[in-house]
Amino acid sequence: MAANTAPIYSIKGDVSTNDGTTMQTVITTATGDYTGVSANHALIFTADSTSGGYLRKLRFVAVGTNVATVARIYLNNGSTNGTAANNKLFGQLSLPAITASNSAATTELDYPMEIALNAGFRIYVGLGTTVASGWSVTAVGGQYE
């Protein structure tokens, strides 16, 4: 297939963390910073290394009982997220306290992104408070290849 040299629409969908098949693990541990440098931040999405990508939204799903917390969403320029200058706090989402139930669905929350990402840019997410069961975060987007 030929390269998408003038991307307007993504050429393929992507809900993985790395322009491939690796799915995000559950986030449980607090990060405690507003700079994106914490080792506890989770990589959620990586744009294509040549042409970039498009991220429509992030979906947060509680995977059990959790206390209330906040999700902090960071843009990263493709370099190490351990350097604050490589990251930008993009937004925050309040995540409610959740009690797991076998007879009712837990809350699903969407955070709209609607952003075109430069080649190799990444999205990281961290929690403000450590939670018991965790939150699964799925990026819904595409690659420009």
C-alpha positions in Angstrom: 0.0 0.0 0.0 1.3 3.4 -0.9 2.2 5.9 1.8 -0.4 8.5 2.8 1.7 11.5 1.8 -1.0 14.2 2.3 -3.0 12.8 5.3 -6.5 14.2 5.9 -8.0 11.0 7.3 -6.1 8.3 9.1 -5.3 5.3 6.9 -5.9 2.7 9.6 -7.5 2.7 13.0 -5.4 2.3 16.1 -6.4 1.6 19.7 -3.0 0.3 20.8 -0.2 2.1 22.6 2.5 1.8 20.0 1.0 1.8 16.4 0.7 -1.9 16.7 -0.9 -4.4 19.0 0.3 -3.6 22.5 -2.8 -2.8 24.6 -2.5 -0.5 27.7 -2.4 -2.1 31.1 -4.6 -0.9 33.9 -3.4 2.3 35.7 -3.5 2.1 39.5 -0.6 4.1 40.9 -0.6 7.9 41.5 1.9 10.1 39.7 1.9 13.1 41.9 3.2 15.6 39.3 1.9 18.1 36.7 4.9 17.9 34.4 4.5 14.4 33.0 7.9 13.1 34.2 6.7 10.5 36.7 7.6 6.9 35.9 4.1 6.0 36.9 2.5 7.7 33.9 1.2 5.1 31.4 1.9 5.3 27.6 -1.5 5.3 26.0 -0.9 6.2 22.3 2.0 6.6 19.9 1.6 8.3 16.5 3.1 6.8 13.4 6.9 7.5 13.4 6.9 8.9 9.9 3.5 10.5 9.2 1.9 11.0 12.6 -1.6 10.2 13.7 -5.0 11.4 14.8 -6.4 10.8 18.3 -10.2 11.1 18.6 -10.7 10.4 22.2 -9.6 8.5 25.3 -12.0 6.1 27.0 -11.7 5.5 30.7 -13.3 2.3 32.2 -13.1 1.4 35.8 -12.0 -2.3 36.2 -13.3 -2.6 39.8 -13.8 -0.6 43.0 -11.9 2.7 43.1 -11.8 5.9 45.1 -12.3 9.2 43.3 -9.2 10.5 41.5 -8.2 12.7 38.5 -6.6 11.6 35.3 -4.0 13.9 33.9 -3.3 13.7 30.1 0.0 14.7 28.7 1.3 15.3 25.2 4.9 14.1 24.7 7.1 15.1 21.7 8.4 11.6 21.2 11.5 12.0 23.4 11.9 10.7 26.9 8.9 11.7 29.2 11.4 11.9 32.0 12.3 15.4 30.9 9.6 18.0 31.7 10.4 20.1 28.6 9.3 17.1 26.4 5.8 17.1 27.9 2.7 19.3 28.0 -0.3 18.9 30.3 -3.1 18.7 27.8 -6.1 18.2 30.1 -7.6 16.6 33.1 -10.6 14.4 33.8 -12.3 13.8 37.2 -12.8 10.1 37.7 -15.5 9.2 40.2 -15.5 6.8 43.1 -16.7 3.4 41.7 -18.1 0.4 43.4 -17.9 -2.7 41.3 -21.1 -4.7 40.8 -21.9 -8.0 39.1 -25.4 -6.8 38.2 -24.7 -3.2 36.9 -22.2 -1.6 34.6 -19.5 0.6 36.0 -19.0 4.1 34.6 -17.3 4.7 31.2 -16.0 8.2 30.6 -14.8 9.6 27.3 -12.3 12.5 27.1 -12.4 14.1 23.7 -9.0 14.7 22.1 -9.7 15.5 18.4 -6.0 16.3 17.8 -3.6 15.5 15.0 -0.3 14.4 16.4 3.1 15.0 14.8 5.2 12.0 13.9 6.3 10.0 16.9 4.3 12.1 19.4 2.9 10.2 22.4 0.1 10.5 24.9 0.7 9.6 28.5 -1.9 9.4 31.3 -1.4 9.5 35.1 -3.6 9.4 38.1 -3.7 11.9 41.0 -4.5 9.3 43.6 -3.6 5.7 43.9 -6.7 3.5 43.3 -7.4 -0.1 44.3 -8.6 -1.8 41.1 -7.6 0.7 38.5 -8.7 2.4 35.3 -8.3 1.0 31.8 -7.6 3.8 29.3 -8.0 3.2 25.6 -7.0 5.6 22.9 -9.4 5.7 19.9 -7.6 7.1 16.9 -5.7 6.3 13.8 -2.3 6.4 12.0 -1.5 8.5 9.0 1.2 6.1 7.6 
